[in-house]
Amino acid sequence: MEATGTDEVDKLKTKFASAWNNMKYSWVLKTKTYFSRNSPVLLLGKCYHFKYEDENKLLPARSGCTIEDHVIAGNVEEFRKDFISRIWLTYREGFPQIEGSALTTDCGWGCTLRTGQMLLAQGLILYFLGRAWTWPDALNIENSDSESWTSNTVKKFTASFEASLSGERELKISTISQKETVGRYSDDHEVRNEIYHRKIISWFGDSPSALFGLHQLIEYGKTSGKKAGDWYGPAVVAHILRKAVEEARHPDLQGITIYVAQDCTVYSSDVIDKQCASMASDNTDNKAVIILIPVRLGGERTNMDYLDFVKGILSLEYCVGIIGGKPKQSYYFAGFQDDSLIYMDPHYCQSFVDVSIKDFPLETFHCSSPKKMSFRKMDPSCTIGFYCRNVQDFKRASEEITKMLRISSKEKYPLFTFVNGHSRDYDFTSATTNEEDLFSEEEKKRLKRFSTEEFVLL
């Protein structure tokens, strides 16, 4: 009877915390975000410039869009569609109870896991759909400030989407069934894209069976001493994501893997070994790889000297975003304008969606309101993510990123490095890591250090 009473108290505590967090995080996004029409906007390697309405207008490199000689600048509507098409994963409530706890919500503690999910989701979009893909229904998600993006006046033209995510917005998207999908899209390619769009989202569902859902990630995090309700740092989440992808047995996921840098070093031979690992007999291509690099951009505060490097990273076609945020408040950084970072915010509590249902609604997995934050406010601890579709792509990416690191480091040591060879070639005291052992003893020690976000500065 005593145990039962304790369980009831835990449930009441959980319900109270859930109610409090739901009230708290229902207001957090009720702010407008303003974009300048005179500066380029970068979103995961794509450049947009709202000053020019001609979508084919060529801009010179000095605009700050990319390091290339010329780029094609997209207009406002293209940016909206691109941003909204990214998969948005937020706090949820009312999902199946997490094993070993009384929790049915991650409000107030799961934000870094959510931003990690968003980064992984972007990597999967690149793998299955490509960077050019956008959700055909993206612009059907309306909000009360939507006219601000189509007016010719400067004031309205520069106003961003109002964050009307508190349940007041009128969703105009009807549920898409498989039968409707076949009828509404013009060819088999578009039908395939929509099927994978749904499939990717379903892998992040809030149920124990979802491959990359909260329940599974928490289970994998137990090895590093984490449990449901704990704070997860960006470095720990990187290792949890690696474990989740390695453990996934879905046939569609056998051609992609994750590599996590060790102590700010990417060992090229280790990455290539993962890409060339045995695959299905009918698939001789290299594996795609998502490279996650936990770094620290300063001491107690972010060092402004790293601003240009972060902007350069977000300008690369290989970038899948950054798991970062403010202290103890994680965001998914996907772009920038001037000295402000553009991000997706997981701190909005939504109701559980059963993604096992054939025609589950998609709209709560896409955000119509981009947010901006000054780089100065960014917490120095973060994890940077890159995607390479094969070995050749990795070699090109490592060369390009290395050049950027040299330029940005100047008199300082670079944030991270690419080196030839295997990690074991540089650490003769460590035993070779068994790939079947998802966290080696050395990694466990590293994870405990990362969990407090105490990085060694070079």
C-alpha positions as CSV (number, residue, x, y, z in Angstrom):
1,M,0.0,0.0,0.0
2,E,2.9,2.3,0.8
3,A,4.4,1.8,-2.7
4,T,1.0,2.5,-4.3
5,G,0.7,5.7,-2.3
6,T,4.2,6.7,-3.4
7,D,3.2,6.0,-7.1
8,E,0.1,8.2,-6.7
9,V,2.2,11.0,-5.2
10,D,4.6,10.7,-8.2
11,K,1.7,10.8,-10.6
12,L,0.3,13.9,-9.0
13,K,3.7,15.6,-9.1
14,T,4.0,14.8,-12.7
15,K,0.6,16.1,-13.5
16,F,1.3,19.3,-11.6
17,A,4.6,19.8,-13.4
18,S,2.9,19.1,-16.8
19,A,0.2,21.6,-16.1
20,W,2.7,24.3,-15.0
21,N,5.1,23.7,-18.0
22,N,2.2,23.6,-20.4
23,M,1.1,27.0,-19.2
24,K,4.7,28.3,-19.2
25,Y,5.5,27.1,-22.7
26,S,2.2,28.1,-24.2
27,W,3.4,31.8,-24.1
28,V,7.0,31.4,-25.0
29,L,6.5,31.8,-28.7
30,K,4.0,34.6,-28.8
31,T,6.5,37.1,-30.2
32,K,7.2,38.5,-33.6
33,T,10.5,38.1,-35.4
34,Y,11.7,40.7,-37.8
35,F,13.9,40.2,-40.8
36,S,15.8,42.9,-42.7
37,R,15.1,43.1,-46.4
38,N,18.6,44.5,-47.0
39,S,20.7,41.5,-45.7
40,P,20.8,38.0,-47.1
41,V,19.3,35.1,-45.1
42,L,21.1,31.8,-45.0
43,L,19.1,28.6,-44.2
44,L,21.1,25.3,-44.2
45,G,23.3,26.3,-47.1
46,K,20.6,28.1,-49.1
47,C,20.6,31.8,-49.6
48,Y,17.6,34.1,-49.7
49,H,17.5,37.9,-50.3
50,F,14.2,39.6,-49.7
51,K,15.3,42.8,-51.4
52,Y,14.9,41.2,-54.8
53,E,11.5,39.9,-55.8
54,D,13.0,38.4,-59.0
55,E,13.7,34.8,-57.9
56,N,16.4,34.4,-60.5
57,K,18.3,37.5,-59.6
58,L,22.0,36.8,-59.3
59,L,23.9,38.4,-56.4
60,P,27.6,38.8,-56.1
61,A,29.6,37.1,-53.4
62,R,30.1,40.3,-51.4
63,S,26.4,40.0,-50.4
64,G,27.6,37.4,-47.8
65,C,25.5,34.6,-49.1
66,T,28.2,32.0,-49.9
67,I,31.8,31.7,-50.8
68,E,30.9,31.0,-54.4
69,D,31.2,33.7,-57.1
70,H,27.4,33.9,-57.6
71,V,24.3,32.5,-55.9
72,I,20.7,32.4,-56.8
73,A,18.7,34.4,-54.4
74,G,15.3,33.2,-53.4
75,N,12.4,35.4,-52.5
76,V,10.3,35.5,-49.4
77,E,7.8,32.9,-50.4
78,E,10.7,30.5,-51.2
79,F,12.2,31.1,-47.8
80,R,8.9,30.5,-46.1
81,K,8.4,27.2,-47.9
82,D,11.9,26.1,-47.2
83,F,11.8,26.9,-43.5
84,I,8.3,25.4,-42.9
85,S,9.4,22.2,-44.7
86,R,12.0,21.5,-42.0
87,I,10.7,19.0,-39.5
88,W,9.8,20.6,-36.2
89,L,9.9,18.5,-33.0
90,T,8.7,20.0,-29.8
91,Y,7.7,19.2,-26.2
92,R,4.7,16.8,-26.2
93,E,2.3,15.8,-23.4
94,G,0.0,12.8,-23.1
95,F,2.3,10.3,-24.7
96,P,2.7,6.7,-23.4
97,Q,4.5,6.6,-20.0
98,I,8.3,6.5,-20.2
99,E,9.5,3.3,-18.7
100,G,11.0,3.6,-15.2
101,S,9.2,6.9,-14.5
102,A,5.7,8.4,-14.2
103,L,6.4,10.9,-17.0
104,T,4.0,11.3,-19.9
105,T,5.5,14.6,-21.1
106,D,9.0,16.0,-21.7
107,C,8.0,19.6,-20.9
108,G,10.8,21.4,-19.1
109,W,13.6,18.9,-19.6
110,G,13.5,17.3,-23.1
111,C,14.5,20.3,-25.3
112,T,18.0,19.1,-26.2
113,L,16.7,15.7,-27.2
114,R,14.2,17.5,-29.4
115,T,16.8,19.6,-31.1
116,G,18.9,16.5,-31.6
117,Q,15.9,14.9,-33.2
118,M,15.5,17.9,-35.5
119,L,19.1,17.7,-36.6
120,L,18.8,14.0,-37.3
121,A,15.5,14.6,-39.2
122,Q,17.2,17.1,-41.4
123,G,20.0,14.6,-42.2
124,L,17.3,12.0,-43.1
125,I,15.6,14.5,-45.3
126,L,18.8,15.0,-47.2
127,Y,19.3,11.2,-47.4
128,F,15.9,10.3,-48.7
129,L,14.6,13.5,-50.3
130,G,17.5,15.9,-51.0
131,R,18.1,19.5,-50.1
132,A,15.8,20.8,-52.9
133,W,12.8,19.1,-51.4
134,T,10.0,21.2,-49.9
135,W,6.7,20.1,-48.5
136,P,4.0,21.0,-51.1
137,D,1.6,22.0,-48.4
138,A,4.0,24.1,-46.5
139,L,2.5,27.5,-47.4
140,N,-1.0,26.3,-46.4
141,I,0.0,26.7,-42.8
142,E,-1.3,30.2,-42.2
143,N,-1.0,32.6,-39.4
144,S,-2.5,36.0,-38.7
145,D,0.6,37.9,-39.9
146,S,0.9,36.1,-43.2
147,E,0.0,39.2,-45.2
148,S,3.2,40.8,-43.9
149,W,5.2,38.7,-46.3
150,T,3.4,39.8,-49.5
151,S,2.9,43.5,-48.9
152,N,5.2,45.9,-50.9
153,T,5.6,48.3,-47.9
154,V,9.0,48.1,-46.2
155,K,7.4,47.7,-42.7
156,K,5.2,44.8,-43.7
157,F,7.8,43.3,-46.1
158,T,10.4,43.0,-43.3
159,A,8.0,41.6,-40.7
160,S,8.4,37.8,-40.1
161,F,5.7,35.3,-39.4
162,E,3.9,36.0,-36.1
163,A,4.4,33.1,-33.8
164,S,0.7,32.2,-33.5
165,L,1.5,28.7,-32.2
166,S,-0.7,28.9,-29.1
167,G,-3.5,27.1,-30.7
168,E,-5.2,30.2,-32.0
169,R,-4.0,29.7,-35.6
170,E,-6.5,28.2,-38.1
171,L,-4.9,25.2,-39.7
172,K,-6.0,24.9,-43.3
173,I,-4.3,21.6,-44.2
174,S,-6.5,18.6,-44.6
175,T,-5.1,15.2,-43.7
176,I,-3.4,13.6,-46.6
177,S,-4.3,9.9,-47.1
178,Q,-2.3,7.6,-49.3
179,K,-5.2,7.6,-51.8
180,E,-5.4,11.4,-51.8
181,T,-1.6,11.6,-52.1
182,V,-1.7,9.7,-55.4
183,G,-4.4,11.9,-56.7
184,R,-2.9,15.3,-55.7
185,Y,0.7,14.9,-56.9
186,S,1.6,14.9,-60.5
187,D,4.1,12.0,-60.7
188,D,5.4,9.0,-58.9
189,H,8.4,10.9,-57.6
190,E,6.2,13.3,-55.7
191,V,4.2,10.5,-54.3
192,R,7.4,8.8,-53.1
193,N,8.6,12.0,-51.5
194,E,5.4,12.4,-49.5
195,I,5.5,8.8,-48.4
196,Y,9.1,9.3,-47.1
197,H,8.1,12.6,-45.6
198,R,5.6,10.8,-43.4
199,K,7.9,7.9,-42.7
200,I,10.6,10.2,-41.4
201,I,8.3,11.9,-39.1
202,S,6.9,8.6,-37.8
203,W,10.4,7.5,-36.8
204,F,10.4,10.4,-34.3
205,G,7.0,9.6,-32.8
206,D,6.5,9.7,-29.0
207,S,6.0,6.0,-28.5
208,P,8.3,3.2,-27.3
209,S,8.4,1.6,-30.8
210,A,9.5,4.7,-32.7
211,L,13.1,4.3,-33.8
212,F,14.3,7.8,-32.9
213,G,11.4,8.7,-30.5
214,L,11.9,10.2,-27.1
215,H,11.4,6.8,-25.4
216,Q,14.2,5.1,-27.4
217,L,16.6,8.0,-27.0
218,I,16.1,8.0,-23.2
219,E,16.7,4.3,-23.1
220,Y,20.0,4.7,-25.0
221,G,21.0,7.6,-22.7
222,K,20.9,5.4,-19.6
223,T,24.4,4.1,-20.5
224,S,25.7,7.6,-19.9
225,G,24.0,7.8,-16.6
226,K,21.0,9.8,-17.9
227,K,17.3,9.2,-17.2
228,A,14.0,10.7,-18.1
229,G,13.7,14.2,-16.5
230,D,17.4,14.9,-16.5
231,W,19.1,17.6,-18.4
232,Y,20.8,16.4,-21.6
233,G,23.8,18.3,-23.0
234,P,24.4,18.6,-26.8
235,A,27.5,16.3,-26.6
236,V,25.6,13.5,-24.8
237,V,22.7,13.8,-27.3
238,A,25.2,13.4,-30.2
239,H,26.3,10.0,-28.8
240,I,22.7,9.0,-28.1
241,L,21.8,9.8,-31.8
242,R,24.7,7.7,-33.0
243,K,23.6,4.8,-30.9
244,A,20.0,5.1,-32.1
245,V,21.0,5.0,-35.8
246,E,23.4,2.1,-35.2
247,E,20.7,0.1,-33.5
248,A,18.0,0.9,-36.1
249,R,17.1,-2.3,-38.0
250,H,14.8,-0.7,-40.6
251,P,15.9,-1.7,-44.1
252,D,15.6,1.9,-45.3
253,L,18.2,3.0,-42.8
254,Q,21.0,0.5,-43.6
255,G,22.7,3.0,-45.9
256,I,23.2,5.8,-43.4
257,T,25.4,6.0,-40.3
258,I,26.5,8.6,-37.7
259,Y,30.1,9.5,-36.6
260,V,30.8,11.5,-33.5
261,A,34.1,13.4,-33.3
262,Q,36.4,12.5,-30.4
263,D,37.7,15.5,-28.4
264,C,37.1,17.9,-31.3
265,T,38.9,15.7,-33.8
266,V,37.4,14.0,-36.9
267,Y,39.6,11.0,-37.8
268,S,39.1,10.6,-41.6
269,S,39.9,6.9,-41.8
270,D,37.3,6.1,-39.0
271,V,34.6,8.0,-41.0
272,I,35.5,6.3,-44.2
273,D,35.5,2.9,-42.5
274,K,31.9,3.6,-41.3
275,Q,30.9,4.6,-44.8
276,C,32.4,1.5,-46.3
277,A,31.0,-0.9,-43.7
278,S,29.2,-4.0,-45.2
279,M,25.8,-3.2,-46.7
280,A,23.1,-5.2,-48.4
281,S,24.5,-7.4,-51.2
282,D,22.5,-5.5,-53.8
283,N,23.9,-2.1,-52.7
284,T,27.5,-1.4,-53.4
285,D,27.4,2.3,-52.8
286,N,29.1,4.0,-49.9
287,K,27.1,4.7,-46.8
288,A,26.0,8.3,-46.2
289,V,27.3,9.7,-42.9
290,I,26.1,12.4,-40.5
291,I,29.1,13.8,-38.7
292,L,28.4,15.3,-35.3
293,I,31.1,17.5,-33.7
294,P,30.6,18.6,-30.0
295,V,32.5,21.9,-29.5
296,R,32.7,24.8,-27.2
297,L,32.7,28.4,-28.5
298,G,34.3,30.0,-25.5
299,G,34.5,29.9,-21.7
300,E,31.5,31.0,-19.7
301,R,30.2,33.1,-22.6
302,T,30.4,32.6,-26.4
303,N,33.4,34.2,-27.9
304,M,32.4,36.6,-30.7
305,D,35.5,35.7,-32.6
306,Y,33.7,32.5,-33.6
307,L,30.7,34.3,-35.2
308,D,32.1,34.3,-38.8
309,F,33.0,30.6,-38.5
310,V,29.5,29.6,-37.3
311,K,28.0,31.7,-40.1
312,G,30.3,30.0,-42.6
313,I,29.3,26.6,-41.3
314,L,25.6,27.3,-41.7
315,S,26.3,28.5,-45.3
316,L,27.6,25.1,-46.3
317,E,25.5,22.7,-48.3
318,Y,26.8,19.9,-46.0
319,C,25.4,21.5,-42.8
320,V,22.4,19.9,-41.1
321,G,22.3,22.4,-38.3
322,I,23.6,23.0,-34.8
323,I,22.3,21.7,-31.5
324,G,22.8,24.6,-29.2
325,G,20.8,27.4,-27.6
326,K,20.9,29.6,-24.5
327,P,22.1,28.2,-21.2
328,K,19.9,25.3,-20.2
329,Q,17.5,26.1,-23.1
330,S,18.3,24.2,-26.3
331,Y,17.5,25.4,-29.8
332,Y,18.0,24.0,-33.3
333,F,20.0,26.5,-35.2
334,A,19.5,26.3,-39.0
335,G,20.6,29.7,-40.4
336,F,21.4,33.3,-39.8
337,Q,20.9,36.9,-40.9
338,D,23.6,39.4,-40.1
339,D,24.7,38.6,-36.5
340,S,21.5,36.8,-35.5
341,L,21.0,33.1,-35.7
342,I,17.8,31.6,-37.0
343,Y,16.4,28.7,-35.1
344,M,13.5,26.4,-34.4
345,D,12.3,26.3,-30.9
346,P,11.2,23.0,-29.2
347,H,9.8,24.9,-26.1
348,Y,6.2,24.6,-27.1
349,C,4.1,22.0,-25.5
350,Q,1.8,20.2,-28.0
351,S,-0.5,17.2,-27.6
352,F,0.7,13.7,-28.4
353,V,0.1,12.5,-32.0
354,D,-0.2,8.9,-32.7
355,V,2.1,8.5,-35.8
356,S,1.2,4.8,-36.1
357,I,-2.2,5.8,-37.6
358,K,-2.0,5.7,-41.4
359,D,-3.1,9.3,-42.0
360,F,-1.8,11.1,-38.9
361,P,-1.9,14.9,-39.1
362,L,1.4,16.5,-40.3
363,E,0.8,20.2,-39.4
364,T,2.1,20.1,-35.8
365,F,5.5,18.8,-37.1
366,H,6.1,21.9,-39.2
367,C,6.7,25.5,-37.8
368,S,5.5,28.6,-39.6
369,S,7.4,31.0,-37.3
370,P,11.2,31.3,-37.6
371,K,12.9,32.7,-34.6
372,K,16.1,34.8,-34.3
373,M,18.6,35.2,-31.5
374,S,21.7,37.3,-31.2
375,F,24.9,35.2,-31.5
376,R,26.0,36.9,-28.3
377,K,23.3,35.1,-26.3
378,M,24.3,31.6,-27.6
379,D,25.5,29.1,-25.0
380,P,29.1,28.1,-25.9
381,S,28.4,24.4,-25.7
382,C,27.0,23.0,-29.0
383,T,27.1,20.2,-31.5
384,I,27.7,20.9,-35.2
385,G,26.3,18.5,-37.7
386,F,27.3,17.7,-41.3
387,Y,25.9,15.3,-43.9
388,C,28.0,13.6,-46.6
389,R,26.2,11.2,-49.0
390,N,29.4,9.1,-49.8
391,V,33.1,8.9,-49.3
392,Q,33.8,11.4,-52.1
393,D,31.4,13.9,-50.6
394,F,33.1,13.5,-47.2
395,K,36.5,14.2,-48.7
396,R,35.3,17.3,-50.5
397,A,33.5,18.5,-47.3
398,S,36.5,17.9,-45.1
399,E,38.7,19.9,-47.5
400,E,36.2,22.8,-47.6
401,I,35.6,22.9,-43.9
402,T,39.4,22.6,-43.2
403,K,40.0,25.7,-45.3
404,M,37.3,27.5,-43.4
405,L,38.8,26.5,-40.1
406,R,42.2,27.8,-41.1
407,I,40.7,31.2,-42.1
408,S,38.6,31.5,-39.0
409,S,41.2,30.3,-36.5
410,K,43.8,33.0,-37.3
411,E,46.1,33.1,-34.3
412,K,43.8,30.7,-32.3
413,Y,43.6,26.9,-32.4
414,P,40.7,25.8,-34.6
415,L,37.5,24.7,-33.0
416,F,38.0,21.2,-34.4
417,T,40.3,19.4,-36.9
418,F,40.2,16.7,-39.6
419,V,43.2,14.4,-39.4
420,N,44.2,11.5,-41.5
421,G,44.3,8.0,-40.1
422,H,42.3,6.2,-37.3
423,S,41.8,7.4,-33.8
424,R,43.8,4.4,-32.5
425,D,46.8,5.7,-34.5
426,Y,46.9,8.7,-32.1
427,D,46.0,7.0,-28.9
428,F,48.1,4.0,-28.1
429,T,46.8,3.6,-24.6
430,S,43.2,3.0,-25.7
431,A,41.9,-0.4,-26.7
432,T,40.3,-0.6,-30.1
433,T,36.6,0.3,-29.8
434,N,34.3,-2.6,-30.4
435,E,31.6,-1.4,-32.7
436,E,29.2,-3.7,-31.0
437,D,29.8,-2.0,-27.7
438,L,27.9,1.2,-28.3
439,F,29.7,3.1,-25.5
440,S,33.2,2.1,-24.7
441,E,34.7,2.8,-21.3
442,E,36.6,5.7,-22.7
443,E,33.4,7.1,-24.2
444,K,31.6,6.7,-20.9
445,K,34.2,8.8,-19.2
446,R,33.9,11.4,-21.9
447,L,30.1,11.4,-21.7
448,K,30.2,12.0,-18.0
449,R,32.5,15.0,-18.6
450,F,30.3,16.2,-21.5
451,S,27.2,15.9,-19.3
452,T,28.3,18.8,-17.2
453,E,29.5,20.6,-20.4
454,E,33.0,21.1,-19.1
455,F,35.0,21.2,-22.3
456,V,38.7,21.6,-22.5
457,L,39.6,24.7,-24.5
458,L,42.5,24.4,-26.9
